[in-house]
Amino acid sequence: MHFDLHKTDSSTKARAGVLHTDHGTIETPIFMPVGTAGTVKGVHQHELQQDVKAQIILGNTYHLYLRPGTEVLEGAGGLHRFIGWDRPILTDSGGYQVYSLSSSNKITEEGVKFQSHLDGSYHFFTPEKAIDIQRSIGGDIIMAFDECTPYPCDYRYAKNSMHMTHRWLKRCMDHFKATEPKYGYEQALFPIVQGSTYKDLRQESAEMIASFDAVGNAIGGLSVGEPDVDMYEMTDLVCSILPKEKPRYLMGVGTPINILESIALGVDMMDCVMPSRNARHGLLFTSEGTINIKNEKWAKDFSPLDENGTAYVDKVYTKAYLRHLIKTKEYLGIQIATIHNLAFYLELVREARERILNGTFGPWKNEMVQKLGRRL
């Protein structure tokens, strides 16, 4: 696995490159749809490829560990074969669940004890076990085990947590090097920068993570409730430290505006549940702004979902029809809305890439941010 950086924008820090994996190439900047439990909710894998044009999707270690379990995944030959997806997959480590399940976990130096949200059973994740599970899942890119601190976060807690994440990273790296992929293709381990919204901690963490010389690096612990200005400040700082020749993955981000602003700061990869989750509530992202399709104003609007949309659903279905489906709680409505939103995100990063390559990214980004902030 390796990364080729093709061009950096002259007016911003935006980058265009290609990440090469054994399951295919990924053109960056890229947005990665989240397939928590082996599925991007409401979308067939064929639609992800043909309509959404996803180049890589995510799987969630915590959820896949609980269901269907590593025995089933290994029996299937890994997650790719289990779900019928022949393109790259990235898996998280379960560290975010440490954050989101904070009321039912106990964190120690050895690892994290937590309670299953399914049946209340207790489980214990260590850095080594997180690597073993991700070996069984078979993601092309796997993540180091970390603790995602909440926002706001006390400085002392953030510092102690960051140092523990660094110690866990050493254990992850050692165990990763001591084990082999299970399905005949290469896996790459990305470490994760932490440090909450404290500049000195972010700088220390970024320098530590860079010293491991991994194939790529991730920025975690952001988009957890902090103001956007803080997220951008921390991202900018970290990107100035992480090596230029390695891909940078900003975890859990974000809105279309967040996507563009993060690309402008030098981020190459992003993921978020927002496009699929918002679709299930009737919120559509379009090239002219955000639509709440449940509103009465769309009841007799027979125009396409997005005049500039490139997906099949944008060309065939109208706002009035989608509103009818969502209001009557028809499953097809959620499916159409999800495909639309994901396709919009992927088209957004594709155009960002083209603009970086032809030297027009900065002005285009500023114009798009104004449009994308509107509620239609």
C-alpha positions in Angstrom: 0.0 0.0 0.0 1.4 3.4 -0.9 0.3 7.0 -1.6 1.1 9.2 -4.5 0.6 12.9 -4.0 -0.1 14.5 -7.4 -0.7 18.1 -6.7 -1.2 20.7 -3.8 -3.4 23.7 -4.4 -1.5 27.0 -4.7 -4.1 29.1 -2.7 -4.9 26.6 0.0 -3.4 23.4 1.4 -5.7 21.1 -0.5 -4.2 18.0 -2.0 -5.0 15.5 -4.8 -3.4 12.1 -4.7 -4.0 8.4 -5.2 -3.9 5.7 -2.5 -3.0 2.3 -3.8 -4.4 -0.8 -2.1 -4.7 -4.5 -3.1 -8.4 -4.0 -3.6 -8.0 -1.0 -5.9 -6.9 2.6 -6.0 -8.6 5.5 -4.1 -8.5 8.9 -5.6 -8.1 11.6 -2.9 -9.6 13.7 -1.5 -12.2 11.1 -0.7 -15.3 10.7 1.4 -16.0 7.2 2.8 -19.6 6.0 3.4 -20.0 4.3 6.8 -21.2 0.7 6.7 -21.4 0.1 10.4 -22.5 -3.5 10.5 -21.4 -4.6 7.1 -24.0 -2.5 5.3 -24.4 1.2 4.4 -28.0 1.4 5.6 -30.6 1.3 2.8 -28.1 0.9 -0.1 -27.2 -2.2 -2.1 -23.5 -2.7 -2.8 -24.3 -2.4 -6.5 -25.8 1.0 -5.9 -22.7 2.1 -3.9 -20.6 1.2 -6.8 -22.7 2.4 -9.8 -24.8 5.3 -8.4 -22.9 6.6 -5.4 -19.5 5.7 -7.0 -18.0 4.9 -3.6 -14.3 3.9 -3.8 -14.0 2.7 -0.2 -16.4 2.1 2.7 -16.1 1.6 6.4 -16.8 -1.2 8.8 -17.2 -0.9 12.5 -15.0 -3.3 14.6 -17.2 -3.0 17.7 -20.5 -3.9 15.9 -19.0 -6.6 13.6 -17.3 -8.2 16.6 -20.6 -8.5 18.4 -22.6 -9.5 15.2 -22.0 -11.6 13.2 -18.7 -12.2 15.1 -15.2 -13.1 13.9 -15.9 -16.8 13.5 -18.6 -16.0 10.9 -16.4 -13.4 9.2 -13.4 -15.8 9.0 -15.7 -18.6 7.7 -16.8 -16.2 4.9 -13.2 -15.3 4.0 -13.4 -11.8 5.5 -15.8 -8.9 5.3 -15.2 -8.2 1.6 -16.5 -11.7 0.6 -19.2 -11.7 3.3 -20.9 -8.5 2.0 -20.0 -8.9 -1.7 -17.7 -5.8 -1.9 -14.5 -6.0 -4.0 -13.2 -2.5 -3.3 -11.2 -1.2 -0.3 -12.6 -1.2 3.2 -11.4 0.7 6.3 -12.2 -0.5 9.8 -12.2 1.5 12.9 -10.7 0.0 16.1 -13.6 0.3 18.5 -12.0 3.3 20.2 -14.9 5.6 19.3 -17.3 3.2 21.1 -15.2 3.7 24.2 -16.3 7.3 24.0 -19.9 6.7 22.9 -20.5 4.0 25.5 -18.8 5.9 28.3 -21.6 5.1 30.8 -21.0 1.4 30.6 -17.2 1.0 30.2 -14.1 1.0 32.4 -10.8 2.1 31.0 -7.5 0.8 32.4 -4.0 0.7 31.1 -4.5 -2.8 29.9 -7.7 -2.0 27.9 -11.4 -1.3 28.1 -14.1 -3.4 29.7 -17.5 -2.6 28.2 -21.1 -3.9 28.2 -22.7 -4.9 24.9 -25.6 -2.7 23.9 -27.3 -5.9 22.5 -27.6 -8.2 25.6 -25.6 -6.5 28.4 -22.8 -9.1 28.2 -19.3 -7.9 29.2 -16.3 -7.8 26.9 -12.7 -6.6 27.1 -10.8 -4.9 24.3 -7.0 -4.5 24.5 -4.9 -2.9 21.7 -3.8 -6.4 20.8 -7.4 -7.7 20.6 -8.4 -4.7 18.5 -5.7 -5.7 16.0 -6.7 -9.4 16.0 -10.4 -8.5 15.4 -9.5 -6.3 12.5 -7.2 -9.0 11.1 -10.3 -11.3 11.1 -12.6 -8.6 9.6 -10.0 -8.0 6.9 -10.1 -4.3 6.2 -7.5 -2.9 3.9 -6.9 -0.1 6.3 -7.2 -0.8 10.0 -7.0 1.7 12.9 -4.9 1.7 16.1 -6.9 1.4 19.4 -7.3 4.8 21.0 -9.5 6.7 23.4 -11.6 9.4 21.9 -12.0 12.1 24.6 -15.3 14.0 25.0 -15.8 17.7 24.5 -15.4 19.6 26.6 -12.5 17.8 28.2 -10.3 18.7 31.2 -6.7 19.3 30.2 -5.3 16.8 32.7 -7.6 14.1 31.5 -6.9 14.9 27.8 -3.2 14.7 28.4 -3.3 11.4 30.4 -5.6 9.9 27.8 -3.4 11.0 24.9 -0.3 9.5 26.5 -2.2 6.2 27.1 -3.3 6.3 23.4 0.4 6.6 22.5 1.3 3.6 24.7 -1.6 1.6 23.2 -0.3 2.6 19.7 3.1 1.0 20.5 1.3 -2.2 21.5 -0.8 -2.1 18.4 2.2 -1.6 16.2 4.1 -4.4 17.9 1.2 -6.8 17.6 0.5 -5.8 14.0 4.1 -6.6 13.0 3.9 -9.9 14.9 0.8 -11.1 13.0 -0.1 -11.7 9.4 -3.1 -10.8 7.2 -5.5 -13.7 7.0 -6.9 -13.4 3.4 -3.9 -13.0 1.2 -3.8 -9.2 0.8 -2.0 -6.5 2.6 -3.4 -4.5 5.5 -2.1 -1.1 6.6 -2.3 0.2 10.2 -3.1 3.9 10.7 -2.2 5.5 14.1 -4.5 8.3 15.4 -3.7 11.8 16.7 -5.5 12.8 19.9 -5.2 15.7 22.3 -8.7 17.2 22.4 -8.7 21.0 21.5 -5.4 21.8 23.2 -2.7 23.0 20.8 0.3 21.7 22.8 -1.3 18.3 23.2 -2.2 18.1 19.5 1.3 19.1 18.5 2.9 16.5 20.8 0.5 13.8 19.6 1.0 14.6 15.9 4.8 14.5 16.3 4.6 11.2 18.1 2.3 9.7 15.5 4.5 10.9 12.7 7.5 9.2 14.3 6.0 5.8 13.8 6.3 6.3 10.0 3.0 4.5 9.2 1.6 4.2 5.7 -1.1 6.8 6.7 -2.2 8.8 9.7 -5.6 9.6 11.2 -6.8 12.6 13.2 -9.3 11.6 15.9 -11.2 13.2 18.8 -12.7 16.0 16.7 -16.3 16.5 15.5 -17.5 15.5 19.0 -19.3 18.7 19.8 -16.6 21.3 19.7 -17.2 24.5 17.6 -16.2 24.2 13.9 -13.5 26.9 14.4 -11.8 24.7 17.0 -12.0 21.7 14.8 -10.4 23.6 11.9 -7.7 25.0 14.1 -6.7 21.6 15.4 -6.9 20.0 12.0 -4.7 22.8 10.4 -2.1 22.4 13.2 -2.0 18.6 12.9 -1.8 18.6 9.1 1.2 21.0 9.3 3.1 18.3 11.3 2.0 15.0 9.8 4.2 13.9 6.8 3.2 15.4 3.5 3.9 12.1 1.6 1.4 10.1 3.7 -2.5 10.3 3.5 -4.3 12.1 6.3 -7.7 10.8 7.5 -9.9 13.1 9.5 -12.3 10.8 11.4 -16.1 11.4 11.7 -16.3 14.6 9.6 -18.8 16.0 8.7 -21.2 18.4 6.9 -20.5 19.3 3.3 -19.0 22.6 4.4 -16.8 20.7 6.9 -15.7 18.4 4.1 -14.6 21.3 1.9 -12.9 23.3 4.7 -11.1 20.2 5.9 -9.9 19.5 2.3 -8.6 23.1 2.2 -6.5 22.4 5.3 -4.8 19.3 3.8 -7.1 16.4 4.7 -7.2 13.5 2.2 -9.9 11.1 3.7 -13.1 11.7 5.6 -16.1 9.7 6.8 -19.3 10.5 8.5 -22.8 8.9 9.1 -24.4 12.3 8.4 -25.4 11.8 4.8 -27.1 8.4 5.4 -28.5 9.3 8.9 -29.9 12.6 7.7 -31.5 10.9 4.7 -33.5 8.7 7.0 -35.0 11.9 8.5 -35.8 13.5 5.1 -32.9 15.9 5.0 -31.2 16.2 1.6 -27.9 17.9 0.8 -27.9 19.5 -2.6 -25.7 21.7 -4.7 -27.9 24.7 -3.8 -28.3 24.0 -0.1 -30.1 21.7 2.4 -33.7 20.6 1.9 -36.1 19.2 4.5 -38.2 17.2 2.1 -41.0 16.8 4.7 -41.9 20.4 4.3 -45.2 21.2 2.6 -43.5 23.5 0.0 -42.2 20.4 -1.8 -45.6 18.6 -2.0 -46.2 19.8 -5.6 -42.6 20.4 -6.7 -42.0 18.1 -9.7 -38.5 19.2 -10.3 -35.6 16.7 -9.9 -34.1 16.1 -6.4 -31.0 18.1 -7.5 -30.7 19.8 -10.9 -27.0 19.3 -10.9 -27.0 15.7 -9.4 -25.3 12.9 -11.2 -26.9 9.9 -9.6 -29.7 7.9 -11.2 -32.2 8.9 -8.5 -31.5 12.6 -9.1 -32.5 12.3 -12.8 -35.6 10.0 -12.3 -37.4 11.0 -9.0 -39.0 14.4 -8.1 -39.1 16.2 -4.8 -42.8 15.7 -4.7 -42.5 11.9 -5.1 -39.8 11.6 -2.5 -41.8 13.7 0.0 -44.7 11.4 -0.5 -42.6 8.3 0.1 -41.0 9.8 3.3 -44.3 11.1 4.7 -45.9 7.7 4.1 -42.9 5.9 5.7 -42.2 3.9 2.6 -38.7 2.2 2.7 -38.1 3.3 -0.9 -38.1 6.9 0.3 -35.2 6.3 2.7 -33.3 4.4 0.0 -33.7 7.1 -2.6 -32.7 9.8 -0.1 -29.7 7.9 1.1 -28.4 7.2 -2.4 -28.9 10.9 -3.2 -27.0 12.2 -0.2 -24.1 9.8 -0.6 -23.8 10.5 -4.3 -23.8 14.2 -3.5 -20.9 13.8 -1.0 -18.9 11.7 -3.5 -19.6 14.2 -6.3 -18.5 17.0 -4.0 -15.1 15.5 -3.3 -14.7 14.5 -7.0 -15.2 18.0 -8.1 -12.9 19.2 -5.3 -10.2 16.9 -6.7 -10.7 18.2 -10.2 -10.5 21.8 -9.0 -7.3 21.1 -7.1 -5.8 19.6 -10.3 -6.8 22.5 -12.5 -5.9 25.2 -10.0 -9.3 26.6 -9.3 -10.1 25.0 -5.9 -9.9 28.1 -3.6 -12.4 30.3 -5.3 -14.7 27.4 -6.1 -14.6 26.2 -2.4 -15.5 29.7 -1.1 -18.4 29.9 -3.5 -19.7 26.4 -2.6 -19.5 27.1 1.1 -21.9 30.0 0.7 -24.3 27.8 -1.3 -24.1 24.8 1.0 -24.9 26.9 4.1 -28.4 27.7 2.8 -31.6 26.1 3.9 -34.0 25.8 1.0 
